[in-house]
Amino acid sequence: AAADGGLWVTGATDVAYRLDGEAWTSFPLPAGTALRGLWCGGADVWGAGDGGRVAHWDGTAWSTETVGRSDLAAVWDSGAGERWAVGAGGAALRFGR
């Protein structure tokens, strides 16, 4: 859940969805970005996906970057610019800063 009480979800598609308590809104991801896990903090949403790809929603738009080669399942942001993503084969990747 996001800090404002909203709920974000995703699946094996190029779309993330947000429930604001009353209605779902879709947020298309950049082409080829299927996310497996999300982390929310304030207006920031981070997603982890296949092929080492992570996505970031800054409250306005998605951006993506590749931080490794493993398929990723979860991501976490420390709030101080340090982020971790974990996934297949025991991958634990630190990025940001």
C-alpha positions in Angstrom: 0.0 0.0 0.0 1.1 3.5 -0.7 1.6 6.2 2.0 -1.7 7.8 1.0 -3.6 4.6 1.5 -3.7 3.6 -2.1 -3.0 0.1 -3.2 -0.7 -0.8 -6.2 -0.8 -4.2 -7.9 0.8 -5.7 -11.1 1.2 -9.0 -12.8 2.8 -10.5 -15.9 1.6 -7.6 -18.1 2.8 -4.2 -19.1 0.3 -2.5 -16.8 0.3 -1.5 -13.1 -3.0 -0.7 -11.3 -3.8 1.6 -8.4 -6.8 1.4 -6.1 -7.5 4.8 -4.5 -10.1 3.3 -2.1 -13.0 3.6 -4.6 -11.8 2.9 -8.2 -8.9 1.2 -10.0 -6.7 3.3 -12.4 -4.4 1.7 -14.9 -0.8 2.9 -15.4 0.7 1.5 -18.6 4.4 0.5 -18.2 7.0 1.1 -20.8 6.8 -1.6 -23.5 8.4 -4.9 -22.5 8.2 -4.2 -18.8 6.4 -6.9 -16.9 6.8 -6.5 -13.1 6.7 -9.2 -10.4 6.9 -7.1 -7.3 6.2 -3.6 -6.1 7.4 -1.3 -3.3 5.6 1.9 -2.4 6.8 4.9 -0.4 5.2 8.3 -0.7 4.7 9.1 -4.3 7.4 6.7 -5.3 6.6 3.2 -6.6 9.4 0.8 -7.5 8.9 -2.4 -9.4 11.1 -5.5 -10.1 10.8 -7.6 -13.2 12.3 -10.0 -15.6 15.8 -9.7 -17.1 17.1 -7.5 -14.2 14.7 -4.7 -15.1 13.4 -2.3 -12.5 10.8 0.4 -13.0 10.2 3.7 -11.1 6.9 5.7 -10.9 7.7 9.2 -9.6 4.1 10.3 -9.3 4.0 11.4 -12.9 5.7 8.9 -15.2 7.5 5.5 -15.3 11.2 5.1 -16.0 13.1 1.9 -16.3 16.6 0.6 -16.0 18.4 -2.7 -16.0 20.3 -3.4 -12.9 21.4 -7.1 -13.5 20.5 -10.1 -15.6 18.5 -12.3 -13.2 14.7 -12.2 -13.1 13.7 -10.1 -10.2 10.8 -10.7 -7.8 11.0 -7.9 -5.2 12.4 -4.4 -4.7 12.9 -2.2 -1.6 14.0 1.5 -1.2 15.7 2.6 2.0 14.4 6.2 1.5 18.0 7.4 1.3 18.6 6.6 -2.3 19.7 3.1 -1.7 17.7 0.3 -3.3 17.8 -3.5 -3.3 16.2 -5.9 -5.7 16.1 -9.7 -5.2 15.2 -12.6 -7.4 16.1 -15.8 -9.2 19.2 -17.8 -8.2 19.6 -15.9 -5.0 20.3 -12.6 -6.8 20.5 -9.6 -4.4 21.3 -6.4 -6.3 22.0 -3.0 -4.8 21.4 0.0 -7.0 20.9 3.8 -6.7 22.9 6.4 -4.9 
